Amino acid sequence: MNRPIILSTQPLDQYAEDTLAKFGEFRIVAEPTQAGVTREIADAIALVVRGQVAITASLMDAAPNLKVIGRTGVGYETVDIAAATARGIAVVHTPGAGARAVAEGAMTFMLSLCKIVSYWDSAVKRGNWQSRITAQGDDLDGKTLGIIGLGRIGQIVAKMARPFDMTIVAHDPYLDPQIAENLGVRLVGLDALMSQADFVSLHCPQNEETLGLVNRNNLSLMKPGSYLVNLARGGVIESLDPLYDMLVSGQLSGVALDVFDIEPPDHTHPIFGHAHCLVSPHAMATTAGAMRRIYQSMSDDMAAILAGTPALYVVNPETLAR
């Protein structure tokens, strides 16, 4: 009898691979696409999803013995949760494991933008020492930070921003107001946040309610010379077009993006050529420490489900009752 298969769309670390290999043969798909996974998933009892492969009902139907799907990260929008639940397939994720790394990334982006680090680096390397006379950076000190989504990551960002003497406001309609009060954060409506903040940092999930949440209309409310940072999901912003237009007009002094609606993005979009746009390849949550925690949390929970023991972070815990 063939051993069960543990399938992964990308390589994992040694701990995760060893943990999962106790339950079957660990394999990495040859082609990390929906079609590629479908071709190899027939004998799988577990599937690890890294990246943007869509895990649909039809893909799950190709794996009649599938018991658990693991997502490396807090987001699971690429997995059809309703379909998984209907088929008794548990879905695990890793909330909090990469939260601090993302929060540090947000602070790094904000400091890099207002201190025009990229500009100084380029100018000095080109021999333009006089750039120190013709350009000027800015400060976090005394500014207002608006955090959209005051969950685990947003709360850490708020704590990190406090020593910079920033005033902090947040928009999160589902947050217990006591949490914000304990952090010294004032909860406001979205339009109020956009109009008050010098820096806007996005940390909300992407779902039906938040798709296009940040759009041309509310971006136009931002103060001239303000900054926007997105480490949430790309689809939370309507498109790159209004960001670029507002960089050109000076409404925005800087934009930093770690995530995009389609990944990888179309790098021919003019925003990628703008000097005051910083980008990274959805990498701020993938530091060495964060990935160790993510892999351990995910593989431990997947192993627990395969062994029939309690797991910590299950998106659809009703499947475990079966």
C-alpha positions as CSV (number, residue, x, y, z in Angstrom):
1,M,0.0,0.0,0.0
2,N,1.4,3.4,-0.9
3,R,2.2,5.8,1.9
4,P,-0.1,8.9,2.2
5,I,1.2,12.1,0.7
6,I,1.9,15.4,2.4
7,L,1.9,18.0,-0.4
8,S,3.4,21.5,-0.2
9,T,3.3,24.2,-2.8
10,Q,6.7,25.5,-1.7
11,P,9.6,24.2,0.4
12,L,9.4,24.5,4.2
13,D,12.0,24.4,6.9
14,Q,13.5,21.2,8.2
15,Y,11.4,21.3,11.4
16,A,8.1,21.5,9.4
17,E,9.1,18.9,6.8
18,D,10.3,16.4,9.5
19,T,7.1,17.0,11.6
20,L,4.8,16.4,8.6
21,A,6.9,13.5,7.2
22,K,5.9,11.4,10.2
23,F,2.5,11.1,8.6
24,G,3.4,10.4,5.0
25,E,5.7,11.1,2.2
26,F,6.5,14.8,2.0
27,R,6.5,16.2,-1.5
28,I,6.8,19.7,-3.0
29,V,4.7,20.1,-6.1
30,A,6.6,20.4,-9.4
31,E,4.4,23.3,-10.6
32,P,3.0,25.6,-7.8
33,T,-0.2,26.4,-9.7
34,Q,-3.8,25.3,-9.3
35,A,-3.4,22.9,-12.2
36,G,-0.1,21.6,-10.9
37,V,-1.5,21.0,-7.4
38,T,-4.5,19.3,-8.8
39,R,-2.3,16.9,-10.8
40,E,-0.5,15.7,-7.7
41,I,-3.0,15.9,-4.9
42,A,-5.0,12.6,-5.4
43,D,-3.3,10.7,-2.6
44,A,-2.7,13.6,-0.3
45,I,-3.9,13.7,3.3
46,A,-2.4,17.1,4.0
47,L,-1.7,20.2,1.9
48,V,0.5,23.1,2.7
49,V,-0.3,26.3,0.8
50,R,2.4,29.0,0.4
51,G,1.9,31.7,-2.1
52,Q,-1.2,32.6,-4.1
53,V,-2.4,29.2,-5.4
54,A,-6.2,29.2,-5.2
55,I,-7.5,26.1,-3.2
56,T,-11.0,25.6,-4.7
57,A,-13.8,23.1,-4.2
58,S,-12.8,21.3,-7.4
59,L,-9.2,21.0,-6.3
60,M,-10.4,19.5,-2.9
61,D,-12.6,17.1,-4.8
62,A,-9.5,15.7,-6.5
63,A,-8.2,14.7,-3.0
64,P,-10.8,12.4,-1.4
65,N,-8.5,11.7,1.6
66,L,-7.5,15.3,2.3
67,K,-7.8,16.0,6.1
68,V,-6.0,19.3,6.6
69,I,-4.8,22.4,4.8
70,G,-2.1,24.5,6.3
71,R,-1.6,28.2,5.4
72,T,1.8,29.9,6.2
73,G,0.5,33.2,7.6
74,V,-2.5,34.8,9.1
75,G,-4.4,35.2,5.8
76,Y,-6.4,32.4,4.2
77,E,-8.3,34.2,1.5
78,T,-6.9,31.8,-1.2
79,V,-8.7,28.9,0.4
80,D,-12.4,28.2,-0.1
81,I,-13.2,27.8,3.6
82,A,-16.9,26.9,3.0
83,A,-15.9,24.2,0.6
84,A,-13.3,22.8,3.0
85,T,-15.8,22.8,5.9
86,A,-18.4,21.1,3.8
87,R,-15.8,18.3,3.1
88,G,-14.6,18.0,6.7
89,I,-11.2,19.4,5.9
90,A,-9.6,21.5,8.7
91,V,-7.8,24.7,7.7
92,V,-5.1,25.9,10.0
93,H,-3.2,29.3,9.8
94,T,-0.7,31.0,12.0
95,P,-2.1,34.2,13.5
96,G,0.5,36.3,15.4
97,A,3.5,34.3,14.3
98,G,4.7,37.0,11.9
99,A,3.0,39.9,13.5
100,R,6.0,41.6,15.0
101,A,8.0,41.2,11.8
102,V,5.2,43.0,9.8
103,A,4.9,45.7,12.5
104,E,8.7,46.3,12.3
105,G,8.3,46.5,8.5
106,A,5.7,49.2,8.8
107,M,7.9,51.3,11.1
108,T,10.8,50.7,8.7
109,F,8.8,51.9,5.8
110,M,7.5,55.0,7.6
111,L,11.0,56.0,8.7
112,S,12.5,55.3,5.3
113,L,9.9,57.4,3.6
114,C,10.0,60.5,5.8
115,K,13.8,60.4,6.2
116,I,14.0,60.0,2.4
117,V,16.6,57.2,2.9
118,S,16.4,55.9,-0.7
119,Y,17.0,59.5,-2.1
120,W,20.0,60.2,0.1
121,D,21.5,56.8,-0.7
122,S,21.1,57.4,-4.5
123,A,22.3,61.0,-4.4
124,V,25.5,60.3,-2.4
125,K,26.4,57.3,-4.5
126,R,26.1,59.6,-7.6
127,G,28.4,62.1,-6.0
128,N,25.7,64.6,-5.2
129,W,26.8,65.7,-1.7
130,Q,24.9,69.0,-2.2
131,S,21.7,67.1,-2.0
132,R,21.8,67.7,1.7
133,I,21.2,71.4,0.9
134,T,18.5,71.0,-1.8
135,A,16.3,68.3,-0.1
136,Q,15.0,67.8,3.4
137,G,13.6,64.9,5.3
138,D,10.8,64.8,7.8
139,D,10.1,63.3,11.2
140,L,7.7,60.9,12.9
141,D,7.8,63.1,16.0
142,G,4.6,65.0,16.6
143,K,2.8,63.5,13.7
144,T,-0.5,61.6,13.6
145,L,-0.5,57.9,12.7
146,G,-3.7,56.4,11.4
147,I,-3.9,52.6,11.7
148,I,-6.5,50.9,9.6
149,G,-7.1,47.5,11.3
150,L,-6.1,47.4,15.0
151,G,-5.6,43.7,15.3
152,R,-2.5,41.9,16.4
153,I,-0.2,43.7,14.0
154,G,-1.9,47.1,14.3
155,Q,-1.6,46.9,18.1
156,I,2.1,46.2,17.9
157,V,2.5,49.1,15.4
158,A,0.7,51.4,17.9
159,K,3.1,50.4,20.7
160,M,6.1,50.9,18.5
161,A,5.0,54.3,17.4
162,R,4.4,55.6,20.9
163,P,8.0,56.4,21.8
164,F,8.2,58.6,18.7
165,D,5.6,60.9,20.4
166,M,3.0,60.2,17.6
167,T,-0.7,60.8,18.1
168,I,-2.4,57.5,17.2
169,V,-5.9,57.1,15.7
170,A,-7.3,53.9,14.3
171,H,-10.3,52.6,12.3
172,D,-11.5,49.2,13.3
173,P,-15.3,48.7,13.6
174,Y,-14.9,45.3,15.1
175,L,-12.4,46.1,17.9
176,D,-13.3,46.2,21.6
177,P,-13.0,49.9,22.4
178,Q,-11.3,49.0,25.7
179,I,-8.3,47.6,23.8
180,A,-7.8,50.9,21.9
181,E,-8.2,52.8,25.2
182,N,-5.6,50.7,26.9
183,L,-3.2,51.4,24.0
184,G,-3.9,55.2,24.1
185,V,-5.4,55.0,20.6
186,R,-8.5,56.9,19.6
187,L,-11.0,55.1,17.4
188,V,-12.4,57.1,14.6
189,G,-14.3,56.7,11.3
190,L,-12.4,55.9,8.1
191,D,-12.9,59.4,6.6
192,A,-11.8,61.1,9.9
193,L,-8.7,58.9,10.0
194,M,-7.7,59.7,6.4
195,S,-8.2,63.5,7.0
196,Q,-6.3,63.6,10.3
197,A,-3.3,61.3,9.7
198,D,0.1,62.3,8.5
199,F,0.9,58.6,8.1
200,V,-1.6,55.9,7.2
201,S,-0.7,52.3,7.8
202,L,-2.9,49.4,6.6
203,H,-3.2,46.3,8.7
204,C,-6.8,45.0,8.0
205,P,-7.7,41.7,6.5
206,Q,-8.9,41.5,2.9
207,N,-12.5,40.3,2.6
208,E,-15.7,41.5,0.9
209,E,-16.0,44.4,3.3
210,T,-12.4,45.7,2.8
211,L,-11.9,45.2,-0.9
212,G,-11.2,48.7,-2.3
213,L,-11.6,50.2,1.2
214,V,-8.9,52.8,0.5
215,N,-10.0,54.5,-2.7
216,R,-9.6,57.7,-4.7
217,N,-12.3,59.4,-2.7
218,N,-10.9,58.9,0.8
219,L,-7.3,59.2,-0.4
220,S,-8.2,62.7,-1.5
221,L,-9.1,63.6,2.1
222,M,-5.4,63.1,3.2
223,K,-3.3,66.0,4.1
224,P,-0.9,67.3,1.4
225,G,2.5,65.7,1.9
226,S,1.2,62.7,3.9
227,Y,2.4,59.1,3.6
228,L,0.7,55.7,3.1
229,V,2.0,52.3,3.9
230,N,0.3,49.0,3.0
231,L,1.4,45.7,4.6
232,A,-2.1,44.2,4.7
233,R,-3.3,42.9,1.3
234,G,-3.1,44.5,-2.1
235,G,-6.9,44.5,-2.8
236,V,-7.6,46.7,0.2
237,I,-6.5,49.6,-2.0
238,E,-8.7,50.3,-5.0
239,S,-5.8,50.3,-7.4
240,L,-2.3,51.7,-7.9
241,D,-3.6,54.5,-10.1
242,P,-4.8,57.0,-7.4
243,L,-1.6,56.4,-5.4
244,Y,0.5,57.3,-8.4
245,D,-1.6,60.3,-9.2
246,M,-1.3,61.6,-5.7
247,L,2.4,61.1,-5.6
248,V,2.7,63.1,-8.8
249,S,0.5,65.9,-7.4
250,G,2.2,66.0,-4.0
251,Q,-0.9,65.0,-2.1
252,L,1.2,62.1,-1.0
253,S,4.9,62.6,-0.2
254,G,5.5,58.8,-0.1
255,V,4.0,55.4,-0.6
256,A,5.4,52.1,0.5
257,L,3.8,48.8,-0.6
258,D,4.7,45.2,0.4
259,V,1.5,43.7,-1.1
260,F,-0.3,43.9,-4.4
261,D,-3.7,42.9,-5.7
262,I,-2.0,40.7,-8.3
263,E,1.3,39.2,-7.2
264,P,3.8,39.6,-8.8
265,P,2.5,43.0,-9.9
266,D,2.8,44.6,-13.3
267,H,6.1,46.4,-12.8
268,T,5.5,48.6,-15.9
269,H,3.0,50.6,-13.9
270,P,4.4,54.1,-13.6
271,I,4.3,54.0,-9.8
272,F,7.3,51.6,-9.8
273,G,9.3,54.4,-11.5
274,H,8.4,57.1,-8.9
275,A,11.3,58.1,-6.6
276,H,9.0,58.3,-3.6
277,C,7.4,54.8,-3.9
278,L,9.1,52.1,-1.9
279,V,8.2,48.5,-2.7
280,S,9.0,45.0,-1.5
281,P,7.9,41.5,-2.7
282,H,5.4,40.6,0.0
283,A,8.4,39.9,2.1
284,M,8.1,41.9,5.4
285,A,6.5,38.9,7.2
286,T,9.1,36.4,6.0
287,T,12.0,37.3,8.3
288,A,14.1,34.4,9.6
289,G,12.6,34.5,13.1
290,A,9.0,35.0,11.8
291,M,9.3,32.0,9.4
292,R,10.6,29.8,12.1
293,R,7.6,30.6,14.2
294,I,5.2,30.3,11.3
295,Y,6.5,26.9,10.2
296,Q,6.5,25.5,13.7
297,S,3.0,26.7,14.5
298,M,1.5,25.5,11.2
299,S,3.2,22.1,11.1
300,D,2.4,21.4,14.8
301,D,-1.3,22.2,14.2
302,M,-1.4,20.1,11.1
303,A,0.3,17.2,12.9
304,A,-2.2,17.5,15.8
305,I,-5.1,17.2,13.4
306,L,-3.6,14.2,11.6
307,A,-3.0,12.6,15.0
308,G,-6.5,13.5,16.3
309,T,-5.2,15.7,19.1
310,P,-6.1,19.4,19.9
311,A,-4.8,22.1,17.5
312,L,-4.5,25.8,18.3
313,Y,-5.3,27.8,15.2
314,V,-8.1,26.2,13.2
315,V,-10.2,28.5,10.9
316,N,-13.1,26.0,10.8
317,P,-13.0,24.2,14.2
318,E,-16.4,22.6,13.5
319,T,-14.6,20.1,11.2
320,L,-12.8,18.7,14.2
321,A,-16.0,17.5,15.8
322,R,-16.4,15.1,13.0
